[in-house]
């Protein structure tokens, strides 16, 4: 299971027991959108090859509000 924790500067990720951070600029470059407009599903797709996506995608701006 992958855990994503969002803040204003990036995303803390726990993937297969490994903790790492995706900085805001890296996420924006990888997705091609401004950080607040990126969704949790899009970040999950950066981390996992074939993620199981459930529920509606949420924009980072909504998560941080």
Jmol script that loads the backbone (N, CA, C; Angstrom):
load data "model"
ATOM      1  N   UNK A   1       0.836  -1.177   0.000  1.00  0.00           N
ATOM      2  CA  UNK A   1       0.000   0.000   0.000  1.00  0.00           C
ATOM      3  C   UNK A   1       0.889   1.251   0.000  1.00  0.00           C
ATOM      4  N   UNK A   2       0.552   2.210  -0.814  1.00  0.00           N
ATOM      5  CA  UNK A   2       1.285   3.458  -0.894  1.00  0.00           C
ATOM      6  C   UNK A   2       0.549   4.530  -0.096  1.00  0.00           C
ATOM      7  N   UNK A   3       1.302   5.278   0.713  1.00  0.00           N
ATOM      8  CA  UNK A   3       0.727   6.356   1.516  1.00  0.00           C
ATOM      9  C   UNK A   3       1.302   7.675   1.018  1.00  0.00           C
ATOM     10  N   UNK A   4       0.411   8.625   0.714  1.00  0.00           N
ATOM     11  CA  UNK A   4       0.806   9.955   0.268  1.00  0.00           C
ATOM     12  C   UNK A   4       0.402  10.980   1.314  1.00  0.00           C
ATOM     13  N   UNK A   5       1.327  11.845   1.713  1.00  0.00           N
ATOM     14  CA  UNK A   5       1.044  12.923   2.663  1.00  0.00           C
ATOM     15  C   UNK A   5       1.453  14.240   2.009  1.00  0.00           C
ATOM     16  N   UNK A   6       0.467  15.074   1.714  1.00  0.00           N
ATOM     17  CA  UNK A   6       0.689  16.311   0.985  1.00  0.00           C
ATOM     18  C   UNK A   6       0.907  17.490   1.919  1.00  0.00           C
ATOM     19  N   UNK A   7       1.794  18.408   1.518  1.00  0.00           N
ATOM     20  CA  UNK A   7       1.912  19.703   2.162  1.00  0.00           C
ATOM     21  C   UNK A   7       2.203  20.735   1.071  1.00  0.00           C
ATOM     22  N   UNK A   8       2.395  21.982   1.456  1.00  0.00           N
ATOM     23  CA  UNK A   8       2.561  23.071   0.489  1.00  0.00           C
ATOM     24  C   UNK A   8       3.813  22.916  -0.374  1.00  0.00           C
ATOM     25  N   UNK A   9       4.802  22.184   0.114  1.00  0.00           N
ATOM     26  CA  UNK A   9       6.097  22.089  -0.570  1.00  0.00           C
ATOM     27  C   UNK A   9       6.332  20.782  -1.318  1.00  0.00           C
ATOM     28  N   UNK A  10       5.432  19.806  -1.159  1.00  0.00           N
ATOM     29  CA  UNK A  10       5.625  18.535  -1.834  1.00  0.00           C
ATOM     30  C   UNK A  10       4.832  17.414  -1.190  1.00  0.00           C
ATOM     31  N   UNK A  11       5.271  16.193  -1.487  1.00  0.00           N
ATOM     32  CA  UNK A  11       4.541  15.007  -1.038  1.00  0.00           C
ATOM     33  C   UNK A  11       5.511  14.039  -0.360  1.00  0.00           C
ATOM     34  N   UNK A  12       5.174  13.629   0.851  1.00  0.00           N
ATOM     35  CA  UNK A  12       5.906  12.549   1.508  1.00  0.00           C
ATOM     36  C   UNK A  12       5.242  11.249   1.080  1.00  0.00           C
ATOM     37  N   UNK A  13       6.068  10.280   0.676  1.00  0.00           N
ATOM     38  CA  UNK A  13       5.555   9.026   0.135  1.00  0.00           C
ATOM     39  C   UNK A  13       6.132   7.861   0.926  1.00  0.00           C
ATOM     40  N   UNK A  14       5.294   6.875   1.213  1.00  0.00           N
ATOM     41  CA  UNK A  14       5.760   5.593   1.725  1.00  0.00           C
ATOM     42  C   UNK A  14       5.326   4.557   0.696  1.00  0.00           C
ATOM     43  N   UNK A  15       6.306   3.951   0.027  1.00  0.00           N
ATOM     44  CA  UNK A  15       6.039   2.982  -1.034  1.00  0.00           C
ATOM     45  C   UNK A  15       6.855   1.732  -0.777  1.00  0.00           C
ATOM     46  N   UNK A  16       6.191   0.621  -0.589  1.00  0.00           N
ATOM     47  CA  UNK A  16       6.826  -0.666  -0.316  1.00  0.00           C
ATOM     48  C   UNK A  16       7.854  -0.560   0.809  1.00  0.00           C
ATOM     49  N   UNK A  17       7.468   0.145   1.878  1.00  0.00           N
ATOM     50  CA  UNK A  17       8.313   0.262   3.053  1.00  0.00           C
ATOM     51  C   UNK A  17       9.410   1.307   2.950  1.00  0.00           C
ATOM     52  N   UNK A  18       9.501   2.023   1.831  1.00  0.00           N
ATOM     53  CA  UNK A  18      10.516   3.048   1.647  1.00  0.00           C
ATOM     54  C   UNK A  18       9.877   4.427   1.725  1.00  0.00           C
ATOM     55  N   UNK A  19      10.457   5.291   2.558  1.00  0.00           N
ATOM     56  CA  UNK A  19       9.968   6.671   2.683  1.00  0.00           C
ATOM     57  C   UNK A  19      10.802   7.567   1.783  1.00  0.00           C
ATOM     58  N   UNK A  20      10.152   8.437   1.035  1.00  0.00           N
ATOM     59  CA  UNK A  20      10.857   9.441   0.251  1.00  0.00           C
ATOM     60  C   UNK A  20       9.953  10.628   0.017  1.00  0.00           C
ATOM     61  N   UNK A  21      10.525  11.678  -0.543  1.00  0.00           N
ATOM     62  CA  UNK A  21       9.783  12.921  -0.751  1.00  0.00           C
ATOM     63  C   UNK A  21       9.829  13.311  -2.218  1.00  0.00           C
ATOM     64  N   UNK A  22       8.686  13.732  -2.734  1.00  0.00           N
ATOM     65  CA  UNK A  22       8.592  14.321  -4.068  1.00  0.00           C
ATOM     66  C   UNK A  22       8.394  15.819  -3.869  1.00  0.00           C
ATOM     67  N   UNK A  23       9.367  16.602  -4.250  1.00  0.00           N
ATOM     68  CA  UNK A  23       9.266  18.051  -4.107  1.00  0.00           C
ATOM     69  C   UNK A  23       8.236  18.617  -5.083  1.00  0.00           C
ATOM     70  N   UNK A  24       7.650  19.726  -4.712  1.00  0.00           N
ATOM     71  CA  UNK A  24       6.621  20.405  -5.495  1.00  0.00           C
ATOM     72  C   UNK A  24       7.061  20.586  -6.955  1.00  0.00           C
ATOM     73  N   UNK A  25       8.274  21.059  -7.177  1.00  0.00           N
ATOM     74  CA  UNK A  25       8.773  21.309  -8.529  1.00  0.00           C
ATOM     75  C   UNK A  25       8.862  20.026  -9.344  1.00  0.00           C
ATOM     76  N   UNK A  26       9.267  18.942  -8.722  1.00  0.00           N
ATOM     77  CA  UNK A  26       9.361  17.650  -9.412  1.00  0.00           C
ATOM     78  C   UNK A  26       7.980  17.164  -9.837  1.00  0.00           C
ATOM     79  N   UNK A  27       7.006  17.306  -8.962  1.00  0.00           N
ATOM     80  CA  UNK A  27       5.633  16.897  -9.273  1.00  0.00           C
ATOM     81  C   UNK A  27       5.099  17.732 -10.441  1.00  0.00           C
ATOM     82  N   UNK A  28       5.315  19.040 -10.387  1.00  0.00           N
ATOM     83  CA  UNK A  28       4.843  19.912 -11.465  1.00  0.00           C
ATOM     84  C   UNK A  28       5.473  19.542 -12.804  1.00  0.00           C
ATOM     85  N   UNK A  29       6.772  19.258 -12.795  1.00  0.00           N
ATOM     86  CA  UNK A  29       7.470  18.892 -14.022  1.00  0.00           C
ATOM     87  C   UNK A  29       6.982  17.551 -14.562  1.00  0.00           C
ATOM     88  N   UNK A  30       6.784  16.602 -13.681  1.00  0.00           N
ATOM     89  CA  UNK A  30       6.359  15.262 -14.103  1.00  0.00           C
ATOM     90  C   UNK A  30       4.939  15.256 -14.648  1.00  0.00           C
ATOM     91  N   UNK A  31       4.044  16.055 -14.082  1.00  0.00           N
ATOM     92  CA  UNK A  31       2.632  16.055 -14.470  1.00  0.00           C
ATOM     93  C   UNK A  31       2.344  17.115 -15.527  1.00  0.00           C
ATOM     94  N   UNK A  32       3.093  18.206 -15.505  1.00  0.00           N
ATOM     95  CA  UNK A  32       2.857  19.275 -16.467  1.00  0.00           C
ATOM     96  C   UNK A  32       1.732  20.218 -16.066  1.00  0.00           C
ATOM     97  N   UNK A  33       1.492  20.319 -14.760  1.00  0.00           N
ATOM     98  CA  UNK A  33       0.472  21.216 -14.213  1.00  0.00           C
ATOM     99  C   UNK A  33       1.055  21.925 -13.005  1.00  0.00           C
ATOM    100  N   UNK A  34       0.406  23.019 -12.609  1.00  0.00           N
ATOM    101  CA  UNK A  34       0.817  23.657 -11.364  1.00  0.00           C
ATOM    102  C   UNK A  34       0.431  22.739 -10.198  1.00  0.00           C
ATOM    103  N   UNK A  35       1.241  22.775  -9.160  1.00  0.00           N
ATOM    104  CA  UNK A  35       1.082  21.861  -8.023  1.00  0.00           C
ATOM    105  C   UNK A  35      -0.340  21.800  -7.459  1.00  0.00           C
ATOM    106  N   UNK A  36      -1.013  22.938  -7.224  1.00  0.00           N
ATOM    107  CA  UNK A  36      -2.374  22.856  -6.649  1.00  0.00           C
ATOM    108  C   UNK A  36      -3.382  22.136  -7.551  1.00  0.00           C
ATOM    109  N   UNK A  37      -3.125  22.095  -8.858  1.00  0.00           N
ATOM    110  CA  UNK A  37      -4.059  21.468  -9.792  1.00  0.00           C
ATOM    111  C   UNK A  37      -3.804  19.986 -10.028  1.00  0.00           C
ATOM    112  N   UNK A  38      -2.687  19.472  -9.540  1.00  0.00           N
ATOM    113  CA  UNK A  38      -2.363  18.049  -9.657  1.00  0.00           C
ATOM    114  C   UNK A  38      -3.292  17.262  -8.737  1.00  0.00           C
ATOM    115  N   UNK A  39      -3.700  16.061  -9.152  1.00  0.00           N
ATOM    116  CA  UNK A  39      -4.562  15.236  -8.301  1.00  0.00           C
ATOM    117  C   UNK A  39      -3.757  14.164  -7.573  1.00  0.00           C
ATOM    118  N   UNK A  40      -4.360  13.642  -6.508  1.00  0.00           N
ATOM    119  CA  UNK A  40      -3.734  12.549  -5.776  1.00  0.00           C
ATOM    120  C   UNK A  40      -3.531  11.335  -6.677  1.00  0.00           C
ATOM    121  N   UNK A  41      -4.465  11.098  -7.598  1.00  0.00           N
ATOM    122  CA  UNK A  41      -4.339   9.965  -8.520  1.00  0.00           C
ATOM    123  C   UNK A  41      -3.130  10.139  -9.439  1.00  0.00           C
ATOM    124  N   UNK A  42      -2.891  11.364  -9.893  1.00  0.00           N
ATOM    125  CA  UNK A  42      -1.742  11.611 -10.763  1.00  0.00           C
ATOM    126  C   UNK A  42      -0.428  11.374 -10.025  1.00  0.00           C
ATOM    127  N   UNK A  43      -0.349  11.790  -8.765  1.00  0.00           N
ATOM    128  CA  UNK A  43       0.857  11.546  -7.974  1.00  0.00           C
ATOM    129  C   UNK A  43       1.042  10.050  -7.769  1.00  0.00           C
ATOM    130  N   UNK A  44      -0.022   9.343  -7.481  1.00  0.00           N
ATOM    131  CA  UNK A  44       0.070   7.902  -7.296  1.00  0.00           C
ATOM    132  C   UNK A  44       0.588   7.218  -8.563  1.00  0.00           C
ATOM    133  N   UNK A  45       0.209   7.718  -9.724  1.00  0.00           N
ATOM    134  CA  UNK A  45       0.670   7.143 -10.988  1.00  0.00           C
ATOM    135  C   UNK A  45       2.160   7.416 -11.223  1.00  0.00           C
ATOM    136  N   UNK A  46       2.714   8.458 -10.618  1.00  0.00           N
ATOM    137  CA  UNK A  46       4.160   8.688 -10.683  1.00  0.00           C
ATOM    138  C   UNK A  46       4.885   7.610  -9.877  1.00  0.00           C
ATOM    139  N   UNK A  47       4.321   7.269  -8.729  1.00  0.00           N
ATOM    140  CA  UNK A  47       4.982   6.373  -7.781  1.00  0.00           C
ATOM    141  C   UNK A  47       4.855   4.905  -8.192  1.00  0.00           C
ATOM    142  N   UNK A  48       3.663   4.476  -8.566  1.00  0.00           N
ATOM    143  CA  UNK A  48       3.400   3.071  -8.882  1.00  0.00           C
ATOM    144  C   UNK A  48       3.214   2.876 -10.381  1.00  0.00           C
ATOM    145  N   UNK A  49       3.657   1.720 -10.890  1.00  0.00           N
ATOM    146  CA  UNK A  49       3.481   1.418 -12.306  1.00  0.00           C
ATOM    147  C   UNK A  49       2.012   1.208 -12.660  1.00  0.00           C
ATOM    148  N   UNK A  50       1.310   0.426 -11.861  1.00  0.00           N
ATOM    149  CA  UNK A  50      -0.098   0.134 -12.113  1.00  0.00           C
ATOM    150  C   UNK A  50      -0.888   0.308 -10.818  1.00  0.00           C
ATOM    151  N   UNK A  51      -1.127   1.550 -10.422  1.00  0.00           N
ATOM    152  CA  UNK A  51      -1.819   1.766  -9.146  1.00  0.00           C
ATOM    153  C   UNK A  51      -3.292   1.386  -9.216  1.00  0.00           C
ATOM    154  N   UNK A  52      -3.820   0.998  -8.069  1.00  0.00           N
ATOM    155  CA  UNK A  52      -5.244   0.775  -7.938  1.00  0.00           C
ATOM    156  C   UNK A  52      -5.859   2.102  -7.531  1.00  0.00           C
ATOM    157  N   UNK A  53      -6.596   2.702  -8.457  1.00  0.00           N
ATOM    158  CA  UNK A  53      -7.200   4.007  -8.192  1.00  0.00           C
ATOM    159  C   UNK A  53      -8.649   3.813  -7.773  1.00  0.00           C
ATOM    160  N   UNK A  54      -8.994   4.337  -6.611  1.00  0.00           N
ATOM    161  CA  UNK A  54     -10.369   4.213  -6.143  1.00  0.00           C
ATOM    162  C   UNK A  54     -10.871   5.585  -5.721  1.00  0.00           C
ATOM    163  N   UNK A  55     -12.153   5.775  -5.834  1.00  0.00           N
ATOM    164  CA  UNK A  55     -12.744   7.056  -5.470  1.00  0.00           C
ATOM    165  C   UNK A  55     -12.455   8.110  -6.511  1.00  0.00           C
ATOM    166  N   UNK A  56     -12.962   9.297  -6.242  1.00  0.00           N
ATOM    167  CA  UNK A  56     -12.759  10.422  -7.153  1.00  0.00           C
ATOM    168  C   UNK A  56     -11.377  11.039  -6.913  1.00  0.00           C
ATOM    169  N   UNK A  57     -10.687  11.434  -7.980  1.00  0.00           N
ATOM    170  CA  UNK A  57      -9.412  12.119  -7.772  1.00  0.00           C
ATOM    171  C   UNK A  57      -9.631  13.457  -7.079  1.00  0.00           C
ATOM    172  N   UNK A  58      -8.700  13.824  -6.202  1.00  0.00           N
ATOM    173  CA  UNK A  58      -8.802  15.097  -5.470  1.00  0.00           C
ATOM    174  C   UNK A  58      -7.594  15.957  -5.803  1.00  0.00           C
ATOM    175  N   UNK A  59      -7.848  17.227  -6.124  1.00  0.00           N
ATOM    176  CA  UNK A  59      -6.761  18.160  -6.374  1.00  0.00           C
ATOM    177  C   UNK A  59      -6.016  18.447  -5.080  1.00  0.00           C
ATOM    178  N   UNK A  60      -4.719  18.695  -5.198  1.00  0.00           N
ATOM    179  CA  UNK A  60      -3.913  18.999  -4.026  1.00  0.00           C
ATOM    180  C   UNK A  60      -4.465  20.233  -3.311  1.00  0.00           C
ATOM    181  N   UNK A  61      -4.936  21.221  -4.069  1.00  0.00           N
ATOM    182  CA  UNK A  61      -5.528  22.408  -3.457  1.00  0.00           C
ATOM    183  C   UNK A  61      -6.695  22.056  -2.544  1.00  0.00           C
ATOM    184  N   UNK A  62      -7.488  21.072  -2.922  1.00  0.00           N
ATOM    185  CA  UNK A  62      -8.621  20.623  -2.105  1.00  0.00           C
ATOM    186  C   UNK A  62      -8.140  19.881  -0.855  1.00  0.00           C
ATOM    187  N   UNK A  63      -7.099  19.086  -1.023  1.00  0.00           N
ATOM    188  CA  UNK A  63      -6.570  18.319   0.097  1.00  0.00           C
ATOM    189  C   UNK A  63      -5.976  19.239   1.162  1.00  0.00           C
ATOM    190  N   UNK A  64      -5.300  20.298   0.713  1.00  0.00           N
ATOM    191  CA  UNK A  64      -4.635  21.213   1.647  1.00  0.00           C
ATOM    192  C   UNK A  64      -5.584  22.248   2.256  1.00  0.00           C
ATOM    193  N   UNK A  65      -6.772  22.390   1.694  1.00  0.00           N
ATOM    194  CA  UNK A  65      -7.719  23.416   2.177  1.00  0.00           C
ATOM    195  C   UNK A  65      -8.243  23.086   3.561  1.00  0.00           C
TER     196      UNK A  65
END
end "model"
wireframe off; spacefill off
backbone 0.3
color backbone group
